[in-house]
Amino acid sequence: MNLEEVESMIKAELPDAQVQVQDLTGGGDHLQATVISSQFEGKTRVKQHQMVYAAVQEPMASEAIHALALKTYTPQEWEAVGQTS
């Protein structure tokens, strides 16, 4: 699974999302994704993560992605932590 495919899958579920995917081990199956989306507004962190996991359900089930660490933010939260788009 390449990083661009993972990014595309997340953006297909969350079209307004800004997505950054990193390979944590170099093997392509332990990833970290930072996702910023206005669709997260008013949702708990758990619900936000469930939304992202839903986007990558198939590669997670087939273990093409063995582990996916998530950092999710609304645009306002992203600004508040001092990040730039």
HELIX and SHEET records of a PDB file:
HELIX    1   1 LEU A    3  GLU A   13  1                                  11    
HELIX    2   2 SER A   38  PHE A   40  5                                   3    
HELIX    3   3 ARG A   45  ALA A   55  1                                  11    
HELIX    4   4 GLN A   57  ALA A   61  1                                   5    
HELIX    5   5 PRO A   75  ALA A   80  1                                   6    
SHEET    1   A 3 GLN A  18  ASP A  23  0                                        
SHEET    2   A 3 HIS A  30  ILE A  36 -1                                        
SHEET    3   A 3 ALA A  67  TYR A  73  1                                        
END                                                                             
